[in-house]
Amino acid sequence: MDESRSVYGDIPALSAILDALGEGLLVVGPDNRIACASRHLGQIFGIDRDTLGGTDADLFVRQVLAPRISGTSSLAGLAAFISGRLQTADIPCTLLSAGGEEKFCCSCRVVDEEPLRGMRVVRLLPDTSGSQRGSGRRWIEEALRQNEDWHRFLVENLNEGFGLIDREGVAVFANRRMAEIVGYPVADIIGAPVSAFVDGEGARCLNEYLKSLDQAPHEVFEIDLIRKGGARVHTLMATTPILDASGACRGFLAGVQDITPLKRMEIQLRESEEKYRSLVELSAEATLIHRDGTIVYVNPAGVRLLDARGPDEIVGRAVLDIVHPEARDLIRALSVRDLLGEETPLVEIPILRPDGTTVPVEGRGTRTLFEGRPAVQVVVRDVTYRKQAEERLQASNRHLLLLNRIVGTSASAKTPGELLETALDQTLDLLGYDGGAVYLPGAGRRGIALLHERDMPGACRELAVDLLEASWTGPGAALPCYLESGGSPGTPDSCLLRDFGFAALACVPLVVEPDTVGALLIGNRERVSFSPEERALLEAIGREIGVGILRGMLYQRLEAANREANLYLDILTHDIRNADNVANIYADILIGELDGEPARHARKLKDGIRKSIEITANVATIRKIHKSRTGLAPLDLDAVVRDEIAHYPDLRIAYDGLPVQVLADDLLPEVLTNLIGNTAKHGGPGVEVTISVEDLDGEVRISVADTGPGIPDEAKEAIFYRFEREGGRRGSQGLGLSICRMLTARYGGRIWVEDRVRGHPEQGATFRFTLRNAGRGGSTSV
């Protein structure tokens, strides 16, 4: 059945051959179905031969042959052959054809040769005996004439050039296509030597062929024809010798096909292949092709990647042999998708070299053709250095994270013990070390005390004291000490490591310049050494812990100094204020009892006492600002202003009032006290004060204007900073406006000074400050 299917695939070609024979032919396949029939058979029976293909042969006998065959024996013999009961038969029969009753001889044969084995052929030959001989001859002659016309039409209209060349190499015939190929008229070609249409190399080849014609060679070769004008035409020429009745060669028939476009495509394809091959061969990325699971190609980069001696060591191996077992299922699944033409993702896998070592690679596969068959092309690159860089980056990130945590712990730890314990735990957890301990000077053995340890063997604790005593002696900063495996077994370091139970041990001093205040011990049981990066990190940790210890010491000193400063402030704000109050009472008594110059001196004494009282009050206010941690709350600004105005009954103050709630605390009156008090002290006789309040969309602006001497432009900013006054003179009296600035900033506002009359500072000043409106969603936090 397979052979029949292969023949049926060539039925159009087989039908064309049967038509060229000009005979009535019927071909029946092994499956007893009509494979094809000649056109002449259709003419004999008056039917369309194209409708016979695939028809059941027995049905054809019953419906077509039986009504047209005279004689039962002829019909029975033909039916027996078609059905397969006879292998060969020659059956005379009379047919009722479209032209009338005619006698035929049915020659029936079974084909025994490949590829048509098993096909049954029925050939209808006209019976030329008797009265039918003349009509048969006329039919044959007519058929010959018709065939000649058909052949001439075919030769002239084929898309292939045909020419006849005699033994002398002269053209005796050329069809129109041949004339089109060489660019000459047919008349110019006939009678011309063929050497006129080829170059020197082509003429030599044709002369050699003419000399060998007696051996009747049939050849197909490529040759360049020269067109009229000199252009070259690449052609494929098929030659067949022409023999006469005596068997002598009279020349040859040349069939010529213009293959210039194909040749151009071939050249482009070859160039493309060369470029591709050069690209692949010179590529730094490894490329291999596998087909049916076997590697069939590998480029030089692939040979280098696999560390092979040459391509022969790789080609022919199963592709899964070079894939690590853990990735084989993935590669097997991806290869199936690659062959289907699907786009597969970029994957990272380990591959195996012939020596058994692994290499991490990244790549993907794509469908390709290799020697005309589907295959998978894989392009991979070695990512060893990238993986190493990633590991170094991850290690650096871990180191940086650890150092940041140590820094954070150093800054937040309340005691050195808390700092050292946390730092040791973080170092072991983030770096994966197996054990460690922290030692400080103390009342322990030989003045060295264990402060904190984790996963350290009991014997190791005592041995550590010996190690620390050897490296931590005398004043000054000690140096780091590293014990690592790899030396001779009998060396002191090896013995110490064996006793410690570690493969590597680091002893890092905790330094508070210029002395060593402790040591950090870190141990590894698996890793036999500390990398340079790890050493640098451990030493940085030691320095940071030392800074943390120093920070704790400084913090304790600062606390002590703060307590001492608070003691002095208590004395200043309490005892000195009491003394000032007593002195002020006696100054009032003296002023009442004295006259003249002594009374003037007593009044100056009272002014000095008043200034001292003002200074102590300002110092107490500043202390309260820094010490207070209470939140802000809504306050009635109108009530605060009116209370402060009441403290200055002798001062002319204008105030309209505006009921508004602001966010502040109990220190808000100090702002108004300082601003109004400054006007009272420096405004001069007859000074007037105007206080106004404005609600400005969530912000309240308070203005205190006076008709005093004003403030120069160059002093308008400086007066709000501690100990600065007008004219650049320094003194403690500048604390008042500095307190105003600190308080308004505390309340989320600001303070500044302007001319009461713009451009005329001599006409007075206006102090303005802002507060947050408590009724507009302001926050109550400090």
ZAMARGU-4260 file (C-alpha; in steps of 0.2 Angstrom, whole numbers, plus 5000, padded with zeros to 4 digits):
<rodrens>
0) 5000/5000/5000 | 5015/5012/5003 | 5021/5009/4985 | 5003/5013/4979 | 5003/5029/4989
5) 5019/5035/4982 | 5014/5032/4964 | 4997/5041/4967 | 5007/5056/4972 | 5015/5056/4954
10) 4998/5053/4945 | 4999/5070/4935 | 5016/5065/4928 | 5010/5047/4924 | 4995/5054/4915
15) 5006/5065/4905 | 5016/5050/4900 | 5001/5040/4895 | 4994/5055/4885 | 5010/5056/4875
20) 5009/5038/4870 | 4993/5041/4860 | 4986/5024/4865 | 4971/5019/4875 | 4978/5014/4892
25) 4970/5010/4909 | 4980/5008/4925 | 4973/4999/4940 | 4981/5000/4957 | 4984/4986/4970
30) 4969/4993/4979 | 4958/4989/4964 | 4955/5007/4960 | 4958/5016/4944 | 4975/5026/4946
35) 4974/5034/4930 | 4968/5033/4911 | 4975/5040/4895 | 4966/5054/4886 | 4964/5042/4871
40) 4955/5029/4882 | 4942/5043/4886 | 4940/5047/4868 | 4937/5028/4864 | 4923/5027/4876
45) 4917/5045/4875 | 4919/5049/4893 | 4929/5061/4904 | 4945/5052/4909 | 4948/5064/4924
50) 4932/5057/4932 | 4940/5040/4933 | 4953/5043/4945 | 4950/5033/4961 | 4934/5024/4954
55) 4932/5005/4959 | 4939/4995/4944 | 4925/4982/4945 | 4912/4996/4945 | 4921/5003/4929
60) 4919/4985/4921 | 4901/4984/4925 | 4895/5002/4921 | 4907/5007/4907 | 4915/4991/4899
65) 4901/4979/4899 | 4888/4990/4889 | 4902/4993/4876 | 4910/4975/4874 | 4903/4963/4862
70) 4906/4945/4867 | 4904/4937/4884 | 4921/4928/4884 | 4930/4945/4881 | 4921/4953/4895
75) 4924/4939/4907 | 4943/4938/4903 | 4945/4957/4905 | 4935/4956/4921 | 4946/4942/4928
80) 4962/4952/4925 | 4956/4968/4932 | 4949/4959/4948 | 4967/4951/4950 | 4962/4933/4945
85) 4974/4934/4930 | 4991/4940/4930 | 4992/4942/4910 | 4980/4941/4896 | 4979/4946/4877
90) 4960/4947/4874 | 4953/4951/4857 | 4937/4961/4858 | 4925/4972/4848 | 4920/4989/4856
95) 4906/5000/4853 | 4916/5016/4853 | 4910/5034/4850 | 4916/5032/4832 | 4906/5016/4829
100) 4910/4997/4831 | 4929/4994/4831 | 4940/4979/4835 | 4954/4980/4848 | 4966/4969/4856
105) 4967/4971/4875 | 4985/4968/4881 | 4984/4965/4900 | 5000/4965/4911 | 5005/4966/4929
110) 5020/4977/4933 | 5033/4968/4943 | 5046/4982/4945 | 5048/4996/4958 | 5041/5009/4960
115) 5025/5003/4951 | 5025/4985/4958 | 5007/4978/4958 | 5000/4990/4946 | 4988/4982/4932
120) 4989/4990/4915 | 4976/4987/4901 | 4982/4993/4884 | 4969/4994/4870 | 4978/4992/4853
125) 4968/4993/4836 | 4966/4977/4827 | 4973/4981/4809 | 4969/4965/4801 | 4955/4963/4788
130) 4945/4977/4782 | 4950/4988/4797 | 4968/4989/4792 | 4966/5004/4780 | 4956/5014/4792
135) 4968/5010/4806 | 4983/5016/4796 | 4974/5032/4792 | 4970/5035/4811 | 4989/5032/4815
140) 4995/5044/4802 | 4983/5057/4808 | 4988/5054/4826 | 5007/5055/4820 | 5003/5072/4812
145) 4994/5078/4827 | 5008/5073/4839 | 5021/5082/4828 | 5010/5097/4829 | 5009/5095/4847
150) 5028/5093/4849 | 5032/5108/4839 | 5020/5118/4849 | 5027/5112/4865 | 5045/5115/4859
155) 5041/5133/4854 | 5031/5138/4869 | 5042/5130/4883 | 5050/5141/4895 | 5066/5132/4892
160) 5078/5135/4877 | 5081/5121/4865 | 5094/5120/4851 | 5101/5107/4839 | 5120/5107/4836
165) 5128/5097/4823 | 5145/5088/4824 | 5154/5104/4819 | 5147/5114/4833 | 5135/5124/4822
170) 5117/5128/4827 | 5104/5120/4816 | 5089/5124/4826 | 5084/5136/4841 | 5067/5139/4848
175) 5061/5156/4853 | 5066/5154/4871 | 5084/5151/4866 | 5084/5167/4856 | 5077/5176/4871
180) 5091/5169/4882 | 5105/5174/4871 | 5097/5190/4864 | 5099/5186/4846 | 5085/5182/4833
185) 5083/5164/4828 | 5089/5167/4811 | 5105/5174/4818 | 5108/5159/4829 | 5105/5145/4815
190) 5121/5143/4806 | 5132/5151/4819 | 5145/5142/4829 | 5140/5139/4847 | 5157/5146/4852
195) 5150/5163/4847 | 5138/5162/4862 | 5150/5157/4875 | 5166/5163/4883 | 5183/5155/4880
200) 5181/5143/4895 | 5163/5138/4888 | 5170/5135/4870 | 5183/5124/4877 | 5170/5114/4887
205) 5159/5112/4872 | 5173/5107/4860 | 5178/5093/4873 | 5160/5087/4873 | 5159/5087/4854
210) 5174/5076/4854 | 5166/5063/4866 | 5149/5062/4857 | 5153/5045/4850 | 5152/5038/4867
215) 5134/5045/4868 | 5136/5055/4884 | 5121/5063/4892 | 5127/5077/4903 | 5120/5091/4913
220) 5131/5106/4918 | 5132/5124/4921 | 5138/5136/4908 | 5138/5155/4905 | 5131/5161/4889
225) 5136/5178/4882 | 5121/5189/4877 | 5121/5201/4863 | 5130/5216/4871 | 5141/5206/4881
230) 5130/5202/4897 | 5133/5185/4905 | 5118/5173/4907 | 5120/5159/4920 | 5112/5144/4912
235) 5109/5125/4916 | 5112/5115/4900 | 5106/5097/4898 | 5113/5088/4882 | 5108/5073/4873
240) 5116/5065/4858 | 5106/5063/4842 | 5109/5046/4833 | 5104/5042/4815 | 5096/5025/4810
245) 5114/5017/4809 | 5118/5023/4826 | 5130/5036/4821 | 5130/5053/4831 | 5124/5067/4821
250) 5125/5081/4834 | 5116/5084/4851 | 5101/5092/4858 | 5104/5105/4871 | 5091/5111/4883
255) 5095/5127/4891 | 5087/5135/4907 | 5091/5153/4913 | 5097/5151/4931 | 5103/5169/4933
260) 5091/5173/4947 | 5094/5156/4955 | 5113/5159/4954 | 5111/5176/4961 | 5101/5169/4975
265) 5114/5155/4977 | 5128/5168/4979 | 5118/5178/4991 | 5114/5163/5001 | 5132/5157/5001
270) 5137/5175/5007 | 5124/5174/5020 | 5130/5157/5026 | 5148/5163/5026 | 5143/5178/5036
275) 5133/5168/5048 | 5147/5155/5050 | 5160/5169/5053 | 5149/5177/5065 | 5146/5160/5074
280) 5164/5154/5073 | 5171/5171/5079 | 5157/5174/5092 | 5163/5175/5110 | 5146/5166/5115
285) 5146/5148/5115 | 5134/5141/5101 | 5129/5122/5099 | 5116/5113/5088 | 5108/5097/5094
290) 5097/5086/5084 | 5087/5071/5090 | 5095/5074/5107 | 5113/5073/5100 | 5125/5088/5098
295) 5129/5090/5079 | 5139/5106/5080 | 5149/5117/5092 | 5158/5133/5089 | 5176/5137/5096
300) 5168/5147/5110 | 5158/5132/5115 | 5174/5121/5115 | 5183/5134/5126 | 5168/5135/5138
305) 5167/5116/5140 | 5186/5115/5141 | 5187/5102/5128 | 5202/5097/5117 | 5192/5100/5101
310) 5175/5099/5093 | 5176/5080/5091 | 5176/5078/5110 | 5159/5087/5110 | 5150/5083/5094
315) 5141/5066/5094 | 5137/5067/5113 | 5120/5068/5120 | 5115/5086/5124 | 5109/5081/5141
320) 5126/5073/5145 | 5133/5091/5147 | 5118/5097/5157 | 5119/5096/5176 | 5106/5082/5182
325) 5096/5095/5192 | 5092/5105/5176 | 5089/5090/5163 | 5070/5090/5165 | 5070/5108/5162
330) 5081/5107/5146 | 5071/5092/5140 | 5055/5102/5141 | 5062/5118/5133 | 5069/5108/5119
335) 5052/5102/5114 | 5045/5119/5114 | 5060/5125/5104 | 5057/5112/5090 | 5039/5118/5089
340) 5045/5136/5086 | 5039/5143/5102 | 5049/5157/5111 | 5057/5150/5126 | 5064/5161/5141
345) 5082/5164/5145 | 5087/5152/5158 | 5102/5150/5170 | 5108/5132/5173 | 5125/5123/5177
350) 5133/5113/5163 | 5146/5099/5165 | 5163/5099/5157 | 5171/5083/5152 | 5182/5083/5167
355) 5166/5084/5179 | 5167/5102/5184 | 5152/5113/5182 | 5150/5130/5175 | 5135/5142/5177
360) 5129/5148/5160 | 5114/5158/5154 | 5106/5155/5137 | 5091/5150/5127 | 5087/5139/5112
365) 5079/5142/5095 | 5072/5131/5081 | 5084/5129/5066 | 5088/5118/5051 | 5104/5107/5051
370) 5107/5098/5035 | 5089/5100/5030 | 5082/5093/5046 | 5074/5102/5061 | 5086/5105/5076
375) 5089/5116/5090 | 5102/5130/5091 | 5107/5135/5108 | 5117/5151/5112 | 5124/5152/5130
380) 5137/5163/5139 | 5148/5159/5154 | 5141/5169/5169 | 5154/5163/5182 | 5161/5181/5184
385) 5144/5188/5185 | 5139/5175/5198 | 5155/5179/5208 | 5151/5198/5206 | 5133/5195/5213
390) 5140/5185/5227 | 5152/5198/5231 | 5139/5211/5230 | 5127/5201/5241 | 5142/5199/5254
395) 5145/5218/5253 | 5127/5221/5256 | 5127/5210/5271 | 5143/5218/5277 | 5135/5235/5275
400) 5119/5230/5283 | 5128/5223/5298 | 5139/5239/5299 | 5123/5250/5298 | 5115/5239/5312
405) 5131/5240/5323 | 5131/5259/5320 | 5113/5260/5325 | 5115/5249/5340 | 5131/5259/5345
410) 5120/5275/5344 | 5105/5268/5353 | 5112/5257/5366 | 5110/5263/5384 | 5124/5254/5391
415) 5141/5246/5385 | 5135/5229/5390 | 5119/5231/5379 | 5130/5237/5364 | 5142/5223/5365
420) 5129/5209/5367 | 5118/5215/5352 | 5134/5218/5341 | 5140/5200/5344 | 5123/5193/5340
425) 5121/5203/5324 | 5139/5199/5318 | 5136/5180/5321 | 5118/5180/5313 | 5122/5191/5297
430) 5139/5183/5293 | 5135/5165/5297 | 5149/5163/5310 | 5148/5148/5322 | 5153/5156/5339
435) 5160/5171/5347 | 5163/5181/5364 | 5167/5198/5370 | 5180/5201/5383 | 5183/5217/5393
440) 5195/5223/5407 | 5188/5217/5423 | 5191/5207/5439 | 5192/5190/5430 | 5207/5180/5427
445) 5223/5190/5424 | 5212/5206/5423 | 5202/5200/5408 | 5183/5196/5411 | 5171/5188/5399
450) 5156/5199/5396 | 5146/5190/5384 | 5147/5174/5374 | 5137/5163/5362 | 5141/5145/5356
455) 5158/5145/5363 | 5165/5128/5371 | 5168/5129/5389 | 5187/5126/5387 | 5188/5139/5374
460) 5183/5152/5386 | 5199/5149/5397 | 5210/5147/5381 | 5204/5164/5375 | 5211/5173/5390
465) 5228/5166/5385 | 5226/5172/5368 | 5220/5189/5373 | 5235/5191/5385 | 5247/5187/5372
470) 5240/5200/5360 | 5232/5213/5372 | 5247/5219/5383 | 5254/5235/5387 | 5247/5253/5384
475) 5241/5258/5366 | 5230/5250/5354 | 5232/5231/5350 | 5232/5224/5333 | 5220/5211/5326
480) 5225/5193/5327 | 5219/5179/5315 | 5222/5160/5317 | 5218/5150/5301 | 5220/5132/5296
485) 5231/5127/5282 | 5248/5128/5291 | 5259/5114/5297 | 5250/5103/5310 | 5263/5106/5323
490) 5263/5125/5323 | 5256/5134/5338 | 5242/5141/5328 | 5236/5124/5323 | 5237/5118/5340
495) 5227/5133/5347 | 5213/5130/5333 | 5212/5112/5338 | 5210/5116/5356 | 5197/5129/5352
500) 5188/5118/5341 | 5187/5130/5326 | 5195/5130/5309 | 5198/5149/5309 | 5197/5162/5324
505) 5198/5181/5324 | 5203/5191/5339 | 5198/5210/5335 | 5202/5223/5348 | 5189/5236/5353
510) 5199/5252/5352 | 5195/5269/5361 | 5209/5279/5356 | 5222/5278/5361 | 5219/5262/5371
515) 5211/5245/5369 | 5196/5243/5380 | 5191/5225/5375 | 5191/5211/5362 | 5179/5203/5350
520) 5182/5184/5347 | 5174/5176/5331 | 5176/5158/5326 | 5172/5147/5311 | 5171/5128/5311
525) 5169/5126/5292 | 5178/5140/5284 | 5196/5139/5286 | 5201/5157/5283 | 5194/5175/5283
530) 5194/5184/5267 | 5201/5202/5266 | 5184/5209/5265 | 5179/5200/5281 | 5194/5205/5290
535) 5191/5224/5285 | 5173/5222/5291 | 5178/5214/5308 | 5190/5228/5311 | 5177/5241/5306
540) 5165/5233/5318 | 5179/5233/5332 | 5182/5252/5329 | 5163/5256/5328 | 5160/5246/5345
545) 5175/5256/5352 | 5166/5272/5346 | 5150/5266/5354 | 5159/5263/5370 | 5167/5280/5369
550) 5150/5288/5365 | 5143/5280/5381 | 5157/5287/5391 | 5155/5304/5384 | 5136/5303/5387
555) 5139/5299/5405 | 5150/5314/5407 | 5138/5325/5398 | 5124/5319/5410 | 5135/5323/5424
560) 5139/5340/5417 | 5121/5343/5413 | 5116/5339/5431 | 5130/5351/5437 | 5123/5365/5425
565) 5106/5362/5432 | 5112/5364/5449 | 5120/5381/5444 | 5104/5386/5436 | 5094/5382/5451
570) 5106/5393/5462 | 5104/5407/5449 | 5085/5406/5447 | 5081/5404/5465 | 5094/5410/5477
575) 5100/5425/5467 | 5082/5430/5463 | 5078/5429/5482 | 5094/5440/5485 | 5089/5452/5472
580) 5071/5454/5479 | 5078/5458/5496 | 5091/5470/5489 | 5077/5478/5479 | 5067/5481/5495
585) 5081/5489/5504 | 5084/5500/5488 | 5066/5506/5490 | 5069/5510/5508 | 5085/5520/5504
590) 5077/5530/5490 | 5063/5535/5503 | 5075/5540/5516 | 5089/5549/5506 | 5089/5565/5496
595) 5100/5573/5483 | 5115/5564/5477 | 5114/5549/5488 | 5096/5547/5483 | 5101/5547/5464
600) 5114/5533/5468 | 5101/5523/5477 | 5090/5524/5461 | 5104/5518/5450 | 5107/5504/5463
605) 5088/5499/5460 | 5090/5500/5441 | 5105/5487/5443 | 5094/5476/5454 | 5080/5477/5442
610) 5091/5471/5427 | 5098/5457/5438 | 5080/5451/5441 | 5076/5453/5423 | 5091/5442/5418
615) 5087/5428/5430 | 5069/5428/5424 | 5074/5426/5406 | 5086/5412/5411 | 5072/5403/5420
620) 5061/5406/5404 | 5074/5398/5392 | 5077/5384/5404 | 5058/5381/5405 | 5058/5381/5385
625) 5071/5368/5384 | 5065/5357/5398 | 5046/5357/5394 | 5039/5343/5384 | 5021/5347/5386
630) 5010/5348/5370 | 5002/5363/5363 | 4984/5367/5367 | 4971/5380/5362 | 4973/5396/5371
635) 4961/5412/5371 | 4973/5424/5363 | 4962/5439/5367 | 4963/5435/5386 | 4982/5433/5385
640) 4984/5450/5377 | 4972/5459/5389 | 4981/5451/5404 | 4998/5457/5398 | 4991/5475/5394
645) 4985/5476/5412 | 5003/5474/5418 | 5008/5491/5410 | 4995/5503/5417 | 5006/5518/5414
650) 5009/5514/5395 | 4997/5521/5382 | 4991/5505/5373 | 4977/5504/5360 | 4969/5487/5357
655) 4953/5482/5348 | 4953/5464/5352 | 4948/5449/5342 | 4941/5432/5350 | 4952/5419/5342
660) 4959/5402/5349 | 4978/5399/5345 | 4989/5384/5348 | 5002/5388/5362 | 5006/5384/5380
665) 5008/5394/5396 | 5024/5402/5390 | 5015/5412/5376 | 5013/5428/5388 | 5032/5429/5388
670) 5031/5434/5370 | 5020/5449/5373 | 5029/5453/5390 | 5046/5455/5380 | 5038/5465/5366
675) 5028/5477/5376 | 5042/5478/5390 | 5055/5483/5376 | 5044/5497/5371 | 5041/5503/5389
680) 5060/5503/5392 | 5066/5510/5375 | 5052/5520/5368 | 5055/5536/5378 | 5042/5548/5386
685) 5025/5549/5377 | 5027/5533/5367 | 5011/5524/5361 | 5008/5506/5358 | 4995/5498/5346
690) 4991/5479/5347 | 4981/5471/5332 | 4976/5453/5328 | 4972/5447/5311 | 4964/5430/5306
695) 4973/5425/5290 | 4965/5408/5284 | 4972/5396/5297 | 4986/5408/5303 | 4984/5422/5316
700) 4996/5437/5315 | 4999/5448/5330 | 5007/5465/5327 | 5014/5476/5341 | 5018/5494/5334
705) 5026/5508/5344 | 5030/5526/5341 | 5047/5525/5348 | 5064/5528/5340 | 5063/5513/5328
710) 5076/5500/5322 | 5088/5502/5308 | 5087/5491/5293 | 5104/5482/5297 | 5098/5477/5314
715) 5081/5471/5310 | 5087/5453/5309 | 5101/5452/5321 | 5091/5458/5336 | 5082/5441/5337
720) 5097/5432/5341 | 5105/5429/5358 | 5115/5443/5366 | 5113/5455/5350 | 5106/5472/5353
725) 5105/5488/5342 | 5121/5495/5337 | 5130/5479/5338 | 5133/5480/5357 | 5133/5464/5366
730) 5124/5461/5382 | 5113/5449/5392 | 5098/5461/5389 | 5096/5453/5371 | 5089/5438/5378
735) 5071/5444/5378 | 5069/5445/5359 | 5079/5428/5357 | 5066/5421/5369 | 5052/5428/5357
740) 5060/5419/5342 | 5062/5402/5351 | 5044/5403/5357 | 5036/5407/5341 | 5046/5394/5332
745) 5040/5382/5345 | 5022/5386/5341 | 5025/5384/5322 | 5026/5402/5318 | 5039/5416/5315
750) 5043/5433/5321 | 5050/5448/5312 | 5051/5468/5313 | 5046/5481/5301 | 5045/5500/5300
755) 5029/5507/5307 | 5029/5518/5293 | 5037/5510/5278 | 5053/5519/5273 | 5054/5529/5289
760) 5062/5519/5303 | 5063/5534/5314 | 5044/5534/5316 | 5044/5518/5326 | 5044/5499/5323
765) 5031/5486/5322 | 5035/5468/5328 | 5024/5455/5320 | 5023/5436/5324 | 5012/5422/5319
770) 5003/5408/5328 | 4992/5393/5321 | 4974/5395/5323 | 4967/5381/5334 | 4950/5381/5326
775) 4957/5377/5308 | 4963/5359/5311 | 4980/5363/5318 | 4991/5349/5326 | 4993/5350/5345
780) 5010/5341/5345 | 5026/5351/5349
</rodrens>
